[in-house]
Amino acid sequence: MPIIESIQVASVAVPLDKVTSFSTRTVSERHYCLVKVRDKDGNQGIGFCYVGSAGGDIAKIAVEQLLAPKLIGQNSHRSEGLWMDMYNESILQGRTGAVMRGISILDTALWDLNARSVGLPLHQYLGSVVDDRVPAYASGGYYLDGKTPAKLGKEMESYVKQGFKAVKMKVGRLSPVEEEARVRAARKAIGEDILLTLDANNAWRDLPTALEYVRRFEAYNPYWIEEPFSPDAIDLHAALARQTTINVATGEMEAGRWRFRELIDAGGAAILQSDAAVCGGITEWRRISAYADAKGVTVCPHWMHDLHAPLVAATPNARFVEFFLDDQVLNFRRLINKQLTFKNGDLILHKTPGLGFEFDEVAIKRYAGKDAWKKISK
């Protein structure tokens, strides 16, 4: 029986080489919470999550003080029960936010541990739909000083030349006229056969403002408009979905199957972007995806392609993995020792057990110091 012997947790802040702007905020570094879960047979699984651009220690404290103690000495294959143990233990402090991200990190590590213990890649351990590759879209189109619509178009075109059949760009920071010019340039650069997706990052506060933008965008046939409003404004997402031809996509910051049920039932998302590192881990992500499947909703998970590629491979209603080609935005890539490769717009799945990679301990020491890891055991 695989008994959990110890858990290590670390908080790591990784600076961005270039300050990156979204529609409503600017980011200069990213904080990640990392865990390693080891059983008494010597098997180890890893988990991780992006926990913001400040305050990354909040998730680490949740893991260390609330969650990890519930797992020590437990059978790692009792994943459903362990999830409920962690959720119930943190119900006063959590249910969303950094504490649910802590649950997500540990739950991911348990699935990785269990897959490694039987020698299977994670997608096979989950029961894969496909076994070799999954479709990806190239994510980019961020705001940078001096980045004209023409330069944005060149960026989007570069992704298509590398084989991607779908691309994503940011919208919502500038005026409607300026944003239309950016979308027009992107569509002209990539052609009509490539899916163009737009990410507003919660840019708009009301329906009339959102409609002022999206009605301009409709002429360029985008596949989705992502996070048009605050994640709490489920009613506005549903209202916009009824009044535009563009699919509404959201869910990247949601947590728990109950909130996703509310979002789906309201008609607030044709594309569900549930993030397994945020919503409650692989265990909860699978529950959410199954409910979405029953409702005819497509899943295209947000962020962390290293985690989501095997999940998309094992989920019948999942379509795309979000993919970043370098470490300028998703700089988590600097913290692991093996990268997913891509070919003709698809991510090639790892064939080694579990997630298929390890943390780069040299990089973690560089960003968090030699005493980065805190160990929890009996």
C-alpha positions in Angstrom: 0.0 0.0 0.0 1.5 3.4 -1.0 1.6 5.4 2.2 2.5 9.1 2.1 5.6 9.6 4.2 6.6 13.3 3.6 5.7 16.4 1.8 7.9 19.3 0.8 6.6 22.7 -0.1 8.4 25.8 -1.6 7.4 29.3 -2.7 9.3 30.7 -5.6 9.3 34.2 -7.2 10.5 34.3 -10.8 11.1 37.7 -12.3 9.9 38.4 -15.9 12.6 39.6 -18.3 10.2 42.2 -19.6 7.4 43.8 -17.7 4.1 42.5 -19.3 0.8 44.3 -19.5 -2.7 43.0 -19.6 -5.9 44.9 -20.1 -6.1 46.1 -16.4 -2.7 45.3 -14.8 1.0 45.0 -15.3 3.2 42.1 -14.0 6.9 42.1 -13.3 7.3 38.7 -11.6 5.3 35.5 -11.0 5.0 33.5 -7.8 4.7 29.7 -7.8 4.0 27.3 -5.1 5.6 23.9 -5.5 5.2 20.6 -3.7 6.9 17.1 -3.7 5.0 14.2 -2.2 6.9 11.1 -1.3 5.6 7.7 -0.3 7.3 5.0 1.9 8.4 3.1 -1.2 10.5 6.0 -2.4 8.1 7.1 -5.2 7.6 10.9 -5.6 5.0 13.1 -7.3 5.1 16.8 -7.9 2.5 19.6 -7.9 2.6 23.3 -8.7 0.5 26.4 -9.3 0.9 30.0 -10.3 -0.2 31.9 -7.2 0.0 35.5 -8.3 2.5 38.3 -8.8 2.8 38.9 -5.0 2.0 37.1 -1.8 3.0 33.6 -3.0 3.7 32.5 0.6 -0.1 32.5 1.3 -0.5 29.2 -0.7 2.7 27.8 0.9 1.3 28.5 4.4 -2.0 26.8 3.5 -0.2 23.7 2.3 2.1 23.6 5.3 -0.3 24.4 8.1 -3.7 23.2 6.8 -3.5 20.7 4.1 -0.3 18.6 4.1 -0.8 17.3 7.7 -4.1 15.7 6.5 -2.1 13.6 4.0 0.8 12.3 6.0 0.4 8.5 6.7 -2.5 8.2 4.3 -2.8 5.8 1.3 -2.1 8.0 -1.8 -4.6 6.0 -3.9 -7.5 7.2 -1.7 -7.5 10.4 -3.8 -11.2 11.1 -3.5 -11.2 10.8 0.2 -8.0 12.8 0.6 -9.5 15.6 -1.5 -12.5 15.8 0.8 -10.3 15.7 3.9 -8.4 18.7 2.6 -11.5 20.6 1.5 -13.3 20.0 4.9 -10.2 20.9 6.9 -9.9 24.3 5.1 -13.6 25.1 4.6 -13.4 28.2 6.8 -10.3 29.6 5.2 -10.8 28.4 1.7 -13.2 27.1 -0.9 -11.5 29.4 -3.4 -8.4 31.4 -3.8 -4.9 30.5 -2.5 -6.2 27.7 -0.2 -8.0 25.9 -3.1 -4.9 26.4 -5.1 -3.1 24.6 -2.3 -5.5 21.7 -2.6 -5.0 21.7 -6.3 -1.2 21.5 -6.0 -1.3 18.6 -3.6 -4.0 16.7 -5.5 -2.0 17.1 -8.7 1.1 15.7 -6.9 -1.0 12.7 -5.7 -2.1 11.8 -9.2 1.5 12.2 -10.4 2.8 10.0 -7.6 0.2 7.3 -8.2 0.9 7.3 -12.0 4.6 7.0 -11.4 4.1 4.2 -8.9 2.7 2.0 -11.6 5.0 3.2 -14.4 2.4 4.9 -16.5 2.3 8.4 -18.1 -0.4 10.5 -16.5 -2.7 10.5 -19.6 -2.6 6.7 -19.7 -3.2 6.4 -16.0 -6.3 8.6 -16.4 -7.6 6.6 -19.3 -6.6 8.4 -22.4 -8.7 9.3 -25.4 -5.6 9.9 -27.5 -2.1 8.6 -26.8 0.4 10.7 -28.7 -0.4 14.4 -29.1 -3.0 17.0 -28.4 -4.0 20.2 -30.3 -2.6 23.5 -28.9 -3.1 27.2 -29.5 -0.2 29.7 -29.4 -0.9 32.2 -26.7 0.6 35.7 -27.0 -0.4 39.1 -28.3 0.5 41.0 -25.1 0.9 44.7 -24.8 4.4 46.1 -25.0 5.7 49.6 -25.6 6.1 50.3 -29.3 4.1 47.2 -30.3 2.0 48.5 -33.2 -0.8 46.5 -34.8 1.5 45.6 -37.6 4.0 44.1 -35.2 1.2 42.3 -33.4 0.2 40.8 -36.8 3.8 39.7 -37.4 3.8 37.9 -34.0 0.5 36.1 -34.8 1.8 35.2 -38.2 4.9 33.7 -36.7 2.9 31.2 -34.8 1.0 30.1 -37.9 4.3 29.6 -39.7 5.3 27.2 -36.9 2.2 25.1 -37.6 -0.4 26.4 -35.1 -4.0 26.3 -36.3 -5.2 28.6 -33.5 -3.7 31.7 -31.8 -4.6 34.1 -29.0 -4.1 37.8 -28.4 -5.0 40.3 -25.7 -7.7 42.9 -26.1 -9.5 45.5 -23.9 -6.7 47.8 -22.7 -7.1 50.4 -25.5 -10.1 52.2 -27.0 -12.6 50.3 -29.2 -11.1 51.9 -32.4 -7.6 51.0 -31.4 -8.5 47.5 -30.4 -10.4 46.9 -33.6 -7.2 47.9 -35.5 -5.2 45.3 -33.5 -7.8 42.6 -34.2 -8.0 43.5 -37.9 -4.2 43.3 -38.2 -4.1 39.9 -36.5 -6.8 38.5 -38.8 -5.2 39.9 -41.9 -1.8 38.4 -40.9 -3.1 34.9 -40.1 -5.7 34.4 -42.8 -9.3 33.2 -42.6 -8.6 29.5 -41.8 -6.8 30.0 -38.5 -8.8 30.3 -35.3 -8.3 33.7 -33.6 -9.1 33.9 -29.9 -9.3 37.1 -27.9 -8.5 37.5 -24.2 -9.9 40.6 -22.4 -8.7 39.7 -18.9 -11.7 41.1 -17.1 -11.5 44.4 -18.9 -15.1 45.6 -18.9 -17.5 46.4 -16.0 -20.8 46.6 -17.9 -22.6 45.1 -20.9 -22.9 48.2 -23.1 -19.1 48.7 -22.9 -18.4 45.1 -23.8 -20.8 45.2 -26.7 -19.1 48.4 -28.0 -16.0 46.3 -28.4 -17.3 42.9 -29.4 -19.5 44.2 -32.1 -16.4 45.7 -33.7 -14.6 42.4 -33.3 -17.4 40.3 -34.8 -16.4 41.3 -38.4 -13.1 39.4 -37.9 -14.7 36.2 -36.8 -12.9 35.4 -33.6 -13.5 32.0 -32.1 -14.0 33.3 -28.5 -13.9 36.3 -26.3 -12.2 35.4 -23.0 -13.0 36.8 -19.6 -14.9 39.9 -20.7 -16.0 40.7 -17.1 -15.0 40.0 -13.6 -15.3 36.2 -12.9 -18.0 37.0 -10.3 -20.2 38.6 -13.0 -21.8 35.4 -14.2 -24.9 37.2 -15.3 -23.0 39.6 -17.5 -21.2 36.7 -19.2 -24.5 35.1 -19.9 -26.0 38.3 -21.2 -23.1 38.9 -23.5 -23.3 35.4 -24.8 -26.9 36.0 -25.8 -26.0 39.2 -27.8 -22.9 38.3 -29.7 -22.0 35.7 -32.3 -18.6 35.2 -30.6 -18.3 32.3 -28.1 -17.8 33.5 -24.6 -14.9 31.7 -22.7 -14.2 31.9 -19.0 -13.5 29.9 -15.9 -9.8 30.2 -15.4 -10.1 31.7 -11.9 -13.1 29.7 -10.8 -12.8 27.0 -8.1 -15.0 24.1 -7.2 -17.6 22.1 -9.2 -20.5 24.1 -7.6 -19.4 27.5 -9.0 -18.8 25.9 -12.4 -22.2 24.4 -12.4 -23.7 27.9 -11.8 -21.6 29.3 -14.6 -22.6 26.6 -17.1 -26.3 26.5 -16.2 -26.5 30.3 -16.6 -25.1 30.0 -20.2 -22.1 32.1 -19.2 -19.5 29.9 -21.0 -19.6 28.1 -24.3 -15.8 27.4 -23.8 -14.9 26.4 -20.3 -11.3 27.3 -19.3 -11.1 25.4 -16.0 -7.5 25.3 -14.7 -6.6 22.1 -12.8 -4.0 24.0 -10.8 -6.7 26.5 -9.6 -10.1 24.8 -9.5 -9.3 22.0 -7.1 -6.7 19.8 -8.8 -7.1 17.0 -11.3 -9.8 15.3 -9.2 -12.1 18.3 -9.3 -11.1 19.3 -12.9 -12.4 15.9 -14.0 -15.7 16.3 -12.2 -16.1 19.8 -13.8 -15.2 18.5 -17.3 -17.7 15.6 -17.0 -20.5 18.1 -16.0 -19.5 20.3 -18.9 -19.6 17.3 -21.3 -23.2 16.5 -20.2 -24.1 20.1 -21.0 -22.4 20.2 -24.4 -19.7 22.7 -23.3 -16.2 22.4 -24.6 -13.2 22.5 -22.3 -10.0 24.4 -23.2 -8.0 24.7 -20.0 -6.1 27.8 -19.1 -2.3 28.2 -18.6 0.2 25.5 -17.4 0.4 23.3 -20.6 2.7 20.9 -18.8 -0.2 19.9 -16.5 -3.1 20.3 -19.0 -1.7 18.3 -22.0 -2.3 14.9 -20.4 -5.7 16.0 -19.0 -6.9 17.1 -22.5 -5.6 13.8 -23.8 -7.9 12.0 -21.4 -11.0 14.1 -21.7 -13.4 13.6 -24.6 -14.9 17.2 -24.5 -11.5 18.9 -24.3 -10.2 20.6 -27.5 -7.1 22.8 -27.0 -4.2 23.3 -24.6 -3.0 26.8 -24.2 0.7 26.9 -25.1 3.5 29.5 -24.6 6.5 29.0 -26.9 9.0 30.6 -24.6 9.5 31.5 -20.9 8.8 35.3 -21.2 5.2 35.1 -19.9 4.8 31.6 -18.4 8.2 31.6 -16.8 7.3 28.4 -14.8 9.2 26.7 -17.7 12.4 27.8 -16.0 11.6 25.6 -13.0 11.4 22.2 -14.7 13.9 20.0 -16.4 12.0 18.8 -19.4 9.8 20.8 -21.9 6.9 19.6 -24.0 7.7 19.7 -27.7 5.3 20.7 -30.5 4.8 19.7 -34.1 2.4 21.2 -36.6 0.4 22.9 -33.8 0.2 19.8 -31.6 1.9 19.1 -28.2 3.7 15.8 -28.1 2.8 13.9 -24.9 5.5 12.7 -22.6 5.9 8.9 -22.6 7.7 8.7 -19.2 5.7 8.0 -16.0 3.5 10.6 -14.4 3.7 14.1 -15.6 7.0 13.3 -17.3 9.3 15.9 -15.8 10.9 17.0 -12.5 11.6 20.3 -10.8 15.0 21.9 -11.7 16.6 22.1 -8.3 19.3 24.4 -9.5 16.8 26.9 -10.8 14.7 26.7 -7.6 17.8 27.4 -5.5 18.6 30.4 -7.8 15.2 32.0 -7.3 14.2 30.9 -3.8 17.5 30.2 -2.0 19.1 27.0 -0.8 16.5 26.6 2.0 13.5 26.9 -0.3 11.9 23.6 0.6 10.0 23.1 3.9 9.5 19.4 4.9 6.3 18.1 6.6 6.3 14.6 8.0 5.3 12.7 11.1 
